[in-house]
Amino acid sequence: MRALLILLAGLLLAPVIAAGMFCYGWWSYHLLERSIVEKMDQYYLNITTPNREEYLLESDEVFEVPYMASRLSIAAVPTRIYDSASRLIGEFASERALYVRDPDDVPAFLKKALVATEDGTFYVHHGINYRATARAMLANLRHLRLVQGGSTLTQQLAKLMFTTRKKTFGRKIFEAFCARKLEQKFTKDQILLMYLNFAYFGHGCNGVESAARFYFGKSAKDLELGECALLAGLVNGPARFSPYMHPELAMARQHTVLVRMAKLHFIPSAAVERYCNDFWATMGQRLKAPEASFWRMNVNEAPYLVETVRRDLEKDFDQERILKGGLRVRTTFDLDIQRAAQAALREGLAAANRGLRKGAAPVVGGLAAVRPSDGAILALVGGAGFNFSDQLNRARDIARPVGSAIKPFVYAVAIESGRFKPEDKILDAPAKYRWGGRVWAPQNYNRKYFGKVTLAEALRRSLNSVAVKLLAACDIDAVIRLLAQATGIPRAAWPRNLTLALGTADISPLQLAGAYSVFVNGAKAVRPYYIVSIEDRGGTALSVPAELPIPQAPQAVLSTGTCAVMVALMQGVFAPDGTAHAAARQAGFNVPAAGKTGTTNDFRDAWFAGFTPDLAAAVWVGHDDMRIPLGRGETGGRFAAPIWVNFVKAVYRSRPTKSFN
């Protein structure tokens, strides 16, 4: 009975509530009608008059006016990214000023594709599709929330021009009145012209002219049917249906647009598959190769750095603010060091890929460099070159088994315990270990053993048997604690068994570079960061979002005496019997440095990590598919160490070196 009464009350109140919302929406529109008409004229002038670039201030920058003019228009200023020396690394661009000026310049197929996709009754209604609106209202009432829209193209244009993005019933009514006024003032083709000029097509392309040039390298008036269908499909989801980011979804979306065009008799149904197949058969020629960024750039000196900043900014700022809001992002990056890293990794990977058989998976890699004193990121290079087909930043966004590059932390704990010294000798010989009903027999590289060796020699030669015996004699929890503190990776992620001594844990190059800083910065654990400050267009500092990497207070994790011993031990990697000696000799490397190579089982991953008094860096080389090995004998000393020494040598070519104290 109670449920029935509630239902009856709802049925009685629904018309009253609807009438109230209608009256409120009408009154809001009536009060602002003169401003709305002026805004319509202004927007149309933006299309017909060049050089009227604008940016809409965000709600946190100015007060909001209900519905109308919720964001104030001011001159657009691109966001700029600076390195530690205030040099410009990147400047975003968005060509809103690229307009199609005349309705006759909009291809007929583009109009038909847009109508078929977004509003099949566009040429019949007068701004509002009452049947679609009623259907949407019923669905929303049934679910007691907004689950379906019935907006026409004209209403969508009204939303772009006049309202906030917040979904409310009052806004929808206000929007409907605006749409009616648009239909009274402009022809259908003029409305389509405005819509296409204000729509967003992804990758920083505001307007169809900018999109046509970006995707196809041509003017909008020269677009062909397949290209029109692709662009019309982007309006509903520019990122989701991007042909660069999600080609399969873009293909399916374009096919859907062509099918809808056929249903409205804009094109023959029998030709849909042919149009689709012909377009994608020549996609490589049709789609213009884009810039080395997901968004259009005026300046892009370091694509991996710019993309890192862009992705992190998107966590707290919307795209309009980033493209046009005039943010100034000041970072710890060093453009000279970044260029040296880019060149070293590019040349090293080119050498590794030379002579590969046709069809073989390419060797890839990543390089990260930080300032040891506080973890400030100086360089990040995620591959041979950033582009849409290779966008992964392997310096930061991958984690792979670290191999023998983990051994210095085992040695550090052993020395810190006071039970071991560099001159102590341990028998380098095969050994077997049992745990969990299994027998494990670790082996040295090439199964070579040297009998009794000092700890110093064992680290230089990267002898697996000695590292495992050392870990077995130490407190494994102390090693895990040191690794967790140095890398920021939780203790639970590290294997609590003897395989830890051979680097079976996954880590990124950036994490490893930060971890190696411990040995040279006074035994303090640091967290890599790169944001110094973010300023608005007026130079006022903004609060840095919690998600972005910012400096943290270093934490002492070892004694300075242990670190001094480790520096001396790790300098031996470049000695005649060290695993990086060949790379250093070939490069003529004489910079005061220390480090360690790393190679994983079956030669799948090659590492080198090391440091100078004011630089810590790590290099990883391998395949994106971690099941593919580099090949027998392809070690960290052969693949990663040459990249590292060439990088460090280039860095100190233009700056003085320092000696370890």
TORVOBA-496274 format. One line per 8 residues: number of its first residue (from 1); their letters; for each residue x, y, z of C-alpha. Coordinates in pm, 1 decimal. Example, Ala and Ser with C-alpha at 12.3 -4.5 7.8 and 13.67 -1.06 7.14 Angstrom:
REM TORVOBA-496274
1 = as = 1230.0:-450.0:780.0  1367.0:-106.0:714.0 $
//
This chain:
REM TORVOBA-496274
1 = mrallill = 0.0:0.0:0.0  282.5:238.0:93.3  462.9:170.7:-237.5  137.6:241.1:-425.7  92.3:573.7:-246.2  451.3:673.6:-325.8  394.3:584.5:-691.1  70.4:788.6:-707.3 $
9 = aglllapv = 240.1:1083.9:-537.8  523.7:1060.9:-785.8  281.6:1058.1:-1078.4  99.9:1362.9:-941.9  416.6:1555.8:-862.7  601.1:1472.7:-1185.2  403.6:1720.1:-1403.4  443.1:1991.2:-1139.1 $
17 = iaagmfcy = 818.4:1934.4:-1116.2  849.8:1923.6:-1494.9  651.9:2247.3:-1528.1  868.7:2409.7:-1265.5  1190.5:2310.3:-1440.1  1048.1:2427.6:-1772.6  955.2:2766.8:-1630.6  1294.1:2801.1:-1462.0 $
25 = gwwsyhll = 1476.0:2713.2:-1782.8  1261.4:2953.7:-1983.2  1312.2:3234.3:-1732.7  1690.0:3179.1:-1730.5  1687.2:3196.8:-2107.9  1458.6:3501.8:-2116.8  1687.7:3699.0:-1884.7  1991.3:3621.5:-2100.8 $
33 = ersivekm = 1834.2:3623.7:-2446.1  2002.8:3944.8:-2558.2  2342.8:3814.9:-2446.2  2275.5:3483.6:-2616.7  2196.7:3650.0:-2949.4  2512.6:3862.3:-2917.8  2713.5:3549.0:-2843.2  2573.5:3376.6:-3151.9 $
41 = dqyylnit = 2683.3:3667.5:-3366.2  3023.6:3670.3:-3196.6  3077.4:3298.0:-3261.8  2979.9:3334.2:-3623.6  3225.1:3622.8:-3656.2  3494.3:3396.7:-3510.2  3441.9:3171.1:-3809.4  3433.5:3438.5:-4076.7 $
49 = tpnreeyl = 3704.5:3662.0:-3926.9  4064.4:3533.2:-3891.6  4281.2:3573.0:-3580.1  4009.3:3558.8:-3315.5  4177.0:3295.7:-3097.8  4012.6:3250.7:-2755.3  4046.0:3047.0:-2438.1  3763.7:2980.9:-2191.5 $
57 = lesdevfe = 3872.7:3028.4:-1831.8  3807.3:2733.7:-1603.0  3554.9:2751.7:-1321.5  3833.9:2770.8:-1062.9  3968.2:3084.0:-1230.3  3643.2:3290.2:-1244.6  3299.9:3269.4:-1085.4  3032.3:3064.4:-1260.7 $
65 = vpymasrl = 2716.2:3219.2:-1399.9  2430.3:2963.2:-1412.2  2414.3:2809.7:-1759.2  2504.7:3114.7:-1967.2  2867.5:3220.7:-2015.4  2986.0:2979.6:-1749.1  3344.4:3036.6:-1854.8  3487.0:3371.2:-1954.0 $
73 = siaavptr = 3656.2:3405.5:-2294.1  4003.5:3559.8:-2296.3  4310.4:3545.1:-2520.1  4451.4:3192.9:-2551.0  4807.1:3130.8:-2427.0  4972.1:2791.1:-2476.4  5107.6:2589.6:-2184.4  5486.8:2584.9:-2178.2 $
81 = iydsasrl = 5729.5:2338.0:-2019.6  6073.8:2454.3:-1904.4  6385.8:2266.7:-1797.9  6597.7:2344.7:-1492.3  6777.3:2625.7:-1678.6  6443.6:2782.8:-1789.9  6492.9:2661.0:-2145.9  6172.7:2587.8:-2335.9 $
89 = igefaser = 6125.6:2212.1:-2380.2  5768.1:2203.9:-2504.7  5486.2:2435.9:-2602.1  5140.8:2301.1:-2675.7  4935.3:2430.5:-2966.7  4573.3:2407.8:-3068.8  4470.5:2563.7:-3396.0  4119.4:2683.5:-3314.3 $
97 = alyvrdpd = 4174.4:2970.6:-3558.2  4176.4:2727.7:-3854.0  3818.1:2756.1:-3975.9  3617.3:2652.0:-4275.7  3487.6:2995.8:-4368.7  3196.7:2916.6:-4599.6  2922.3:2650.2:-4580.5  2988.7:2571.8:-4945.6 $
105 = dvpaflkk = 3343.0:2464.2:-4853.3  3211.7:2182.3:-4631.8  3208.5:1861.9:-4842.2  2859.4:1721.6:-4896.7  2973.6:1380.0:-4773.7  3098.9:1534.0:-4450.3  2761.4:1695.8:-4382.7  2582.8:1369.6:-4458.1 $
113 = alvatedg = 2822.6:1165.2:-4245.0  2775.8:1397.7:-3947.7  2397.4:1401.2:-3982.8  2382.4:1022.7:-4018.4  2600.3:976.4:-3710.5  2464.4:1239.0:-3472.0  2117.0:1346.8:-3585.5  1929.7:1165.6:-3862.4 $
121 = tfyvhhgi = 1636.6:1410.2:-3850.6  1851.7:1723.2:-3866.5  1700.6:1856.6:-4188.2  1344.3:1799.0:-4062.2  1329.8:1932.1:-3705.5  1346.6:2295.5:-3593.4  1611.9:2252.8:-3329.0  1446.9:1988.1:-3112.3 $
129 = nyratara = 1354.6:1627.3:-3187.8  1052.7:1593.4:-2961.0  1018.1:1219.4:-3012.1  1382.0:1155.2:-2918.4  1350.1:1395.3:-2623.5  1039.9:1216.7:-2492.6  1211.3:879.3:-2530.9  1513.7:1004.7:-2337.0 $
137 = mlanlrhl = 1296.4:1156.3:-2062.2  1109.9:828.3:-2012.4  1438.5:638.9:-1987.7  1575.4:891.0:-1738.6  1258.9:882.3:-1524.1  1263.1:503.9:-1527.6  1620.3:498.6:-1395.7  1577.3:815.2:-1182.4 $
145 = rlvqggst = 1896.8:955.5:-1332.0  2031.4:1084.3:-1662.8  2110.1:774.5:-1867.7  2011.6:880.9:-2219.8  2020.5:1197.5:-2424.7  1798.9:1309.2:-2709.0  1996.0:1611.9:-2821.5  1993.4:1721.4:-3182.9 $
153 = ltqqlakl = 2299.5:1863.6:-3355.6  2158.3:2210.4:-3293.1  2123.0:2138.3:-2922.2  2477.4:2003.2:-2913.5  2597.8:2327.1:-3072.8  2401.0:2526.0:-2816.0  2569.6:2325.6:-2541.0  2914.6:2401.1:-2686.0 $
161 = mfttrkkt = 2833.1:2771.9:-2715.6  2632.2:2857.1:-2408.4  2621.2:2604.6:-2124.3  2834.2:2425.7:-1868.8  2915.2:2056.3:-1911.1  2719.3:1961.3:-1597.9  2416.1:1747.4:-1682.8  2098.0:1890.7:-1527.6 $
169 = fgrkifea = 1736.0:1904.9:-1643.4  1739.6:2283.5:-1609.8  2038.8:2306.9:-1840.0  1869.6:2086.2:-2099.2  1563.9:2315.9:-2107.2  1782.0:2624.4:-2131.0  1976.4:2451.1:-2408.8  1652.9:2375.8:-2597.8 $
177 = fcarkleq = 1555.1:2743.6:-2606.8  1904.0:2833.2:-2729.6  1871.0:2570.9:-3003.2  1539.1:2717.7:-3116.7  1700.0:3061.2:-3142.8  1988.6:2916.9:-3346.2  1741.0:2763.7:-3590.6  1564.1:3099.9:-3623.9 $
185 = kftkdqil = 1884.4:3294.9:-3693.4  2084.0:3055.0:-3910.9  2031.9:2814.1:-4198.8  2092.0:2441.7:-4155.3  2419.7:2462.3:-4344.1  2536.0:2753.7:-4129.5  2457.7:2553.0:-3815.4  2656.0:2258.0:-3951.0 $
193 = lmylnfay = 2940.5:2495.9:-4034.8  2953.5:2627.0:-3677.9  2926.6:2278.5:-3532.2  3211.7:2142.4:-3742.7  3428.0:2442.6:-3659.6  3376.1:2407.8:-3284.0  3377.8:2027.7:-3253.1  3684.9:1856.8:-3107.8 $
201 = fghgcngv = 3844.8:1580.5:-3317.6  4125.3:1470.1:-3086.9  4501.1:1532.8:-3070.0  4450.2:1905.0:-3010.6  4239.3:1950.9:-3324.8  3954.3:2196.5:-3262.2  3750.5:2223.1:-3578.7  3732.3:2015.4:-3893.1 $
209 = esaarfyf = 3989.7:2221.2:-4085.5  4255.0:2157.6:-3820.5  4154.3:1789.1:-3807.6  4170.7:1745.5:-4185.3  4521.1:1890.5:-4196.9  4638.1:1687.1:-3899.3  4501.5:1347.2:-4003.7  4522.7:1372.2:-4382.4 $
217 = gksakdle = 4748.6:1666.8:-4465.3  4480.5:1840.5:-4670.9  4211.3:2106.8:-4643.9  3863.2:2007.1:-4526.5  3713.5:2098.4:-4863.6  3926.3:1826.4:-5027.6  3815.1:1540.9:-4800.3  3690.7:1220.1:-4959.6 $
225 = lgecalla = 3405.5:996.8:-4843.2  3610.3:758.6:-4627.6  3792.9:1049.5:-4464.9  3463.0:1227.6:-4395.9  3321.7:914.1:-4232.6  3630.4:875.9:-4012.8  3615.4:1238.1:-3892.1  3239.6:1223.8:-3828.9 $
233 = glvngpar = 3295.1:916.8:-3614.3  3555.8:1097.1:-3403.0  3313.0:1358.3:-3271.9  3152.2:1116.2:-3026.9  3484.3:993.3:-2881.9  3800.3:1161.2:-3015.1  4043.0:964.0:-2798.5  3859.0:632.8:-2809.2 $
241 = fspymhpe = 3824.9:630.1:-3188.3  4162.2:784.9:-3276.9  4311.7:599.3:-3577.4  4656.1:644.0:-3421.6  4574.7:526.6:-3070.2  4301.1:268.3:-3141.5  4299.6:178.0:-3513.4  4065.8:-121.1:-3466.6 $
249 = lamarqht = 3803.7:90.9:-3291.3  3847.1:365.3:-3551.0  3784.8:112.8:-3828.5  3470.1:-19.6:-3658.4  3343.2:332.5:-3592.7  3396.1:441.0:-3952.3  3208.5:131.4:-4069.7  2917.9:222.7:-3840.2 $
257 = vlvrmakl = 2905.8:574.1:-3987.0  2897.4:437.3:-4342.1  2618.2:193.8:-4250.5  2410.6:478.0:-4104.7  2470.3:684.7:-4417.2  2342.6:393.5:-4623.7  2028.6:360.9:-4407.8  1948.8:725.3:-4479.5 $
265 = hfipsaav = 2014.2:660.9:-4851.9  2311.5:896.4:-4861.2  2524.7:620.2:-5017.8  2439.8:278.9:-5172.1  2416.9:-1.0:-4913.0  2603.4:-237.1:-5143.8  2902.6:-3.2:-5151.3  2963.3:26.0:-4775.2 $
273 = erycndfw = 3212.9:-258.7:-4749.8  3397.4:-142.3:-5060.4  3427.6:214.3:-4930.6  3555.4:87.5:-4597.2  3801.0:-162.7:-4743.5  3936.7:83.6:-4999.2  4001.0:344.3:-4730.4  4186.0:116.0:-4491.1 $
281 = atmgqrlk = 4378.9:-53.9:-4771.4  4546.7:281.7:-4834.6  4536.8:410.5:-4478.1  4914.8:443.3:-4462.7  4909.7:686.5:-4753.2  4592.9:865.1:-4643.8  4679.5:924.9:-4280.8  4948.0:1186.3:-4255.8 $
289 = apeasfwr = 5237.6:1088.1:-4026.4  5180.9:1300.6:-3714.2  5422.3:1491.6:-3499.6  5604.9:1312.9:-3218.9  5336.7:1396.5:-2965.7  4980.1:1298.3:-2895.5  4885.7:1665.3:-2912.6  4990.8:1928.3:-3159.2 $
297 = mnvneapy = 5304.0:2114.5:-3050.1  5461.6:2447.4:-3138.1  5784.4:2336.8:-2967.5  5887.0:1982.0:-2876.0  6256.0:1951.0:-2794.9  6222.8:1627.5:-2595.9  5915.5:1417.1:-2686.9  5948.7:1166.4:-2401.5 $
305 = lvetvrrd = 5972.0:1444.9:-2143.7  5684.2:1639.8:-2296.3  5463.4:1331.6:-2307.4  5551.0:1250.3:-1944.7  5442.2:1599.2:-1837.9  5129.5:1592.1:-2055.9  5005.6:1263.4:-1910.7  5066.7:1379.2:-1555.4 $
313 = lekdfdqe = 4900.9:1718.8:-1611.9  4590.9:1545.9:-1747.3  4536.3:1391.5:-1403.6  4440.6:1733.1:-1264.6  4388.4:1976.8:-1553.3  4149.7:1936.9:-1845.1  4267.6:1951.0:-2203.1  4144.7:2304.3:-2273.4 $
321 = rilkgglr = 4342.6:2435.3:-1976.6  4658.4:2254.4:-2085.1  4636.6:2361.3:-2448.9  4531.2:2723.7:-2401.4  4537.9:2814.0:-2033.1  4891.8:2948.5:-2026.3  5030.6:2713.1:-1761.2  5404.2:2731.7:-1699.5 $
329 = vrttfdld = 5550.0:2400.6:-1585.6  5899.9:2431.3:-1442.3  6087.1:2103.2:-1416.1  6416.1:1949.5:-1305.2  6489.7:1818.6:-1655.4  6821.6:1913.9:-1814.7  6786.0:1954.9:-2189.5  7156.6:1894.4:-2255.8 $
337 = iqraaqaa = 7154.5:1570.9:-2056.0  6829.4:1465.9:-2223.8  6979.0:1517.3:-2569.7  7287.2:1316.8:-2471.6  7060.7:1037.5:-2345.2  6849.5:1040.3:-2662.0  7155.8:1017.2:-2883.4  7326.4:743.8:-2678.9 $
345 = lreglaaa = 7017.1:523.7:-2663.3  6928.2:577.8:-3028.9  7278.5:487.4:-3146.4  7306.5:193.5:-2906.9  6975.9:44.0:-3017.6  7062.6:99.4:-3381.9  7381.8:-102.1:-3328.2  7189.0:-376.1:-3146.8 $
353 = nrglrkga = 6935.8:-401.7:-3429.5  7193.0:-400.6:-3705.8  7193.3:-733.9:-3884.0  6861.6:-855.2:-3743.1  6684.4:-1098.4:-3970.9  6378.1:-967.9:-4154.0  6065.1:-982.1:-3940.0  6255.1:-1021.3:-3612.6 $
361 = apvvggla = 6130.5:-820.6:-3315.9  6340.7:-507.2:-3269.4  6560.0:-458.5:-2965.5  6426.6:-170.2:-2753.3  6541.8:5.1:-2440.1  6508.0:284.5:-2188.6  6740.6:523.8:-2005.8  6673.5:726.5:-1691.6 $
369 = avrpsdga = 6906.9:973.3:-1518.4  6860.8:1151.7:-1185.1  7049.6:1388.5:-959.6  7167.8:1167.6:-670.7  7145.7:1435.3:-403.0  6766.2:1465.4:-416.4  6631.6:1238.2:-693.8  6557.6:1519.2:-940.5 $
377 = ilalvgga = 6496.4:1359.5:-1281.0  6742.9:1492.6:-1538.7  6656.5:1273.9:-1839.7  6403.5:1012.1:-1948.7  6426.6:832.3:-2281.1  6183.4:550.7:-2346.0  6307.3:418.9:-2678.9  6484.3:495.8:-3004.5 $
385 = gfnfsdql = 6223.4:761.9:-3085.5  5876.4:859.9:-2967.2  5596.4:819.4:-3222.0  5241.1:689.5:-3241.6  5349.3:334.3:-3311.6  5609.0:335.6:-3031.8  5478.0:547.2:-2746.7  5588.8:340.3:-2446.3 $
393 = nrardiar = 5825.4:519.5:-2209.5  6046.3:226.4:-2112.5  6248.4:443.8:-1877.5  5952.1:490.2:-1646.8  5656.1:272.2:-1741.6  5804.3:-78.5:-1762.1  5935.7:-306.5:-1488.5  6163.5:-599.1:-1571.5 $
401 = pvgsaikp = 6380.4:-845.4:-1374.3  6688.5:-649.3:-1277.4  6941.3:-935.1:-1286.3  7284.2:-887.0:-1133.1  7232.3:-510.9:-1103.1  7071.7:-594.1:-769.3  7393.1:-741.4:-624.3  7537.0:-416.2:-482.1 $
409 = fvyavaie = 7248.0:-406.3:-234.2  7326.4:-759.6:-114.9  7693.6:-666.7:-74.3  7599.4:-341.8:103.5  7393.7:-525.6:365.6  7675.2:-778.1:415.5  7930.2:-501.2:470.8  7690.7:-298.2:687.8 $
417 = sgrfkped = 7648.9:-600.3:915.3  8020.1:-583.2:1004.4  8069.8:-952.6:928.6  8225.9:-906.3:583.7  8498.8:-693.6:429.2  8593.5:-644.7:60.5  8911.3:-850.2:108.0  8728.3:-1147.5:262.1 $
425 = kildapak = 8734.1:-1460.6:48.2  8443.1:-1687.7:-42.9  8458.9:-2008.4:-245.7  8325.4:-1956.8:-595.4  8197.0:-2304.0:-679.5  7869.9:-2474.8:-775.2  7623.3:-2518.0:-488.9  7272.9:-2653.3:-440.0 $
433 = yrwggrvw = 6998.8:-2514.8:-219.0  6679.4:-2676.8:-101.2  6356.7:-2509.0:-2.8  5992.6:-2599.0:-44.2  6078.5:-2948.7:-164.6  6279.4:-2807.4:-456.3  6648.4:-2806.4:-539.2  6799.0:-2491.7:-688.4 $
441 = apqnynrk = 7149.6:-2487.1:-837.3  7247.4:-2133.3:-950.6  7527.4:-2108.8:-1205.6  7781.8:-1848.0:-1304.7  7782.8:-1697.1:-1651.4  7931.2:-1951.2:-1895.1  7954.8:-2189.1:-1594.4  8303.0:-2058.5:-1509.9 $
449 = yfgkvtla = 8419.1:-2073.9:-1146.8  8730.9:-1918.6:-991.3  8772.0:-2092.6:-656.4  8838.1:-1871.3:-358.2  8786.8:-1505.0:-451.7  8760.0:-1181.5:-257.6  8425.6:-1004.5:-238.0  8573.3:-724.6:-448.4 $
457 = ealrrsln = 8665.1:-964.5:-729.1  8331.4:-1145.0:-703.3  8140.5:-820.8:-757.9  8368.0:-711.5:-1043.4  8316.4:-1043.2:-1218.5  7948.9:-1062.7:-1115.3  7983.7:-1416.4:-980.5  7638.6:-1558.4:-909.9 $
465 = svavklla = 7749.9:-1830.2:-670.1  7916.7:-1578.3:-437.7  7617.1:-1343.0:-439.5  7382.8:-1626.2:-341.5  7617.6:-1746.9:-65.1  7647.2:-1392.6:64.0  7268.6:-1350.2:77.1  7234.9:-1687.6:250.8 $
473 = acdidavi = 7480.1:-1568.7:517.8  7303.1:-1234.1:563.1  6964.2:-1127.0:690.7  6742.3:-1145.8:380.0  6486.6:-919.1:546.3  6754.5:-652.5:583.7  6827.5:-674.8:209.7  6457.5:-646.3:125.9 $
481 = rllaqatg = 6421.8:-352.0:363.8  6713.1:-170.8:196.4  6573.1:-239.0:-152.2  6226.8:-117.6:-51.3  6368.0:200.8:98.4  6598.9:270.2:-195.5  6342.5:206.4:-471.4  6008.4:288.9:-310.0 $
489 = ipraawpr = 5879.2:-55.9:-409.6  5687.2:-219.1:-117.8  5860.7:-500.0:69.6  5587.1:-747.2:-26.7  5687.3:-713.8:-393.7  6037.5:-856.5:-335.9  6089.2:-1236.3:-341.5  6184.8:-1357.4:4.6 $
497 = nltlalgt = 6420.7:-1634.0:-111.0  6775.7:-1673.1:-240.4  6679.5:-1597.6:-602.1  6666.6:-1235.1:-490.2  7049.1:-1228.7:-511.7  7022.0:-1279.6:-889.5  6766.0:-1004.8:-943.7  6440.1:-1191.9:-998.2 $
505 = adisplql = 6243.0:-882.7:-887.8  6093.9:-640.0:-1141.1  6203.3:-275.9:-1146.5  6203.1:18.9:-1388.8  6514.5:204.8:-1507.3  6396.6:518.0:-1324.3  6353.0:328.2:-997.9  6695.6:167.7:-1036.5 $
513 = agaysvfv = 6865.1:500.6:-1109.7  6704.4:645.9:-798.2  6808.6:344.0:-591.8  7174.8:366.2:-696.8  7178.8:726.4:-571.4  7202.2:584.2:-219.3  7565.9:485.6:-271.1  7687.5:831.4:-366.7 $
521 = ngakavrp = 7464.0:1085.1:-187.7  7552.2:1012.7:173.0  7346.8:694.2:211.5  7006.8:863.6:165.1  6708.5:711.5:-14.7  6549.6:955.8:-262.0  6230.6:949.4:-470.0  6264.8:1059.2:-833.2 $
529 = yyivsied = 6063.9:1373.5:-911.4  6058.2:1641.4:-1180.6  5799.9:1908.9:-1090.8  5953.8:2227.7:-947.7  5645.6:2445.4:-983.6  5331.2:2501.7:-1189.3  5225.4:2861.5:-1252.2  4914.9:3008.8:-1409.2 $
537 = rggtalsv = 4920.4:3255.2:-1698.0  4989.9:3542.5:-1457.8  5285.8:3372.1:-1292.9  5102.0:3280.5:-972.7  5218.3:2946.4:-833.7  4948.9:2678.6:-826.8  4937.3:2395.1:-578.0  5098.1:2087.3:-731.6 $
545 = paelpipq = 4850.3:1795.2:-746.4  4931.0:1507.8:-513.4  4954.3:1268.6:-808.7  5254.0:1451.2:-956.9  5612.9:1361.1:-854.2  5750.3:1629.5:-621.1  6060.7:1632.7:-397.3  6050.8:1440.7:-69.5 $
553 = apqavlst = 6285.0:1450.8:228.4  6569.2:1198.0:181.8  6593.0:914.4:436.2  6921.7:766.0:559.1  6929.3:389.1:496.2  7299.8:293.8:527.9  7609.1:423.3:698.1  7831.2:657.0:497.5 $
561 = gtcavmva = 8123.2:419.7:560.5  7942.3:132.4:390.1  7858.9:356.1:95.5  8223.5:460.0:57.7  8323.7:92.6:47.5  8053.0:19.2:-210.7  8167.9:305.4:-434.3  8520.5:163.4:-434.8 $
569 = lmqgvfap = 8391.9:-187.6:-505.8  8162.8:-74.5:-786.7  8436.6:124.0:-958.8  8588.7:-217.7:-1028.2  8322.1:-284.2:-1294.5  8544.8:-89.2:-1537.1  8865.7:-269.6:-1429.7  9031.1:-522.5:-1666.8 $
577 = dgtahaaa = 8839.9:-813.3:-1512.3  8517.6:-612.7:-1468.0  8202.6:-686.2:-1669.2  8195.3:-335.4:-1825.7  8565.8:-310.2:-1905.0  8525.9:-380.6:-2277.0  8258.3:-110.4:-2315.0  8468.9:146.9:-2127.5 $
585 = rqagfnvp = 8785.1:64.5:-2322.9  8611.0:85.5:-2660.7  8457.5:424.1:-2575.4  8777.3:564.9:-2425.3  8583.3:619.0:-2103.4  8779.5:786.8:-1821.6  8511.0:965.5:-1618.9  8522.6:885.3:-1243.9 $
593 = aagktgtt = 8226.4:645.7:-1219.7  8100.5:325.3:-1061.2  7827.6:80.7:-1151.3  7708.2:-270.6:-1213.8  7592.2:-476.1:-1510.3  7287.7:-700.7:-1504.1  7168.9:-989.2:-1721.7  6864.6:-1209.1:-1660.0 $
601 = ndfrdawf = 6795.6:-1574.0:-1733.3  6808.3:-1676.3:-2099.0  6952.1:-1330.9:-2181.3  6609.0:-1164.2:-2193.1  6710.0:-840.0:-2017.8  7036.7:-646.3:-2022.9  7106.3:-374.9:-1765.0  7369.4:-127.9:-1661.4 $
609 = agftpdla = 7325.0:108.8:-1368.6  7587.6:340.2:-1228.6  7674.6:682.1:-1098.4  7921.1:966.9:-1084.3  7935.4:1209.0:-789.5  7650.5:1415.5:-942.1  7466.5:1179.5:-1178.4  7296.4:840.3:-1139.5 $
617 = aavwvghd = 7160.9:658.1:-1444.0  7025.1:320.0:-1548.2  6988.5:159.7:-1892.0  6766.1:-134.6:-1982.0  6778.5:-318.4:-2317.0  6551.3:-602.9:-2423.3  6227.8:-678.0:-2610.5  5877.1:-554.1:-2540.6 $
625 = dmriplgr = 5772.7:-917.7:-2548.6  5972.2:-1043.6:-2252.6  5953.0:-1401.2:-2379.1  6197.7:-1314.5:-2658.3  6566.5:-1338.2:-2555.6  6834.2:-1104.2:-2682.9  7044.2:-1404.9:-2780.6  7313.6:-1622.4:-2632.3 $
633 = getggrfa = 7592.0:-1414.3:-2480.2  7406.4:-1082.6:-2517.0  7473.1:-947.7:-2167.6  7440.2:-618.2:-1986.9  7811.1:-560.6:-2046.0  7766.6:-601.4:-2419.6  7435.9:-417.3:-2477.6  7355.7:-178.9:-2192.1 $
641 = apiwvnfv = 7702.7:-75.9:-2069.7  7810.7:80.4:-2403.6  7497.5:297.6:-2403.5  7564.2:406.0:-2045.4  7931.6:495.0:-2092.4  7862.2:683.6:-2416.6  7583.6:876.1:-2245.5  7792.8:970.8:-1941.4 $
649 = kavyrsrp = 8091.8:1057.5:-2160.3  7870.7:1293.5:-2365.3  7729.5:1456.6:-2050.5  8075.2:1542.4:-1917.4  8206.6:1659.2:-2250.0  8071.8:2006.7:-2169.1  8095.1:2009.3:-1788.3  8369.1:1932.9:-1533.8 $
657 = tksfn = 8398.7:1589.5:-1378.1  8425.2:1530.8:-1005.6  8612.7:1273.4:-804.2  8455.2:1053.0:-537.3  8537.8:1175.4:-187.0 $
//
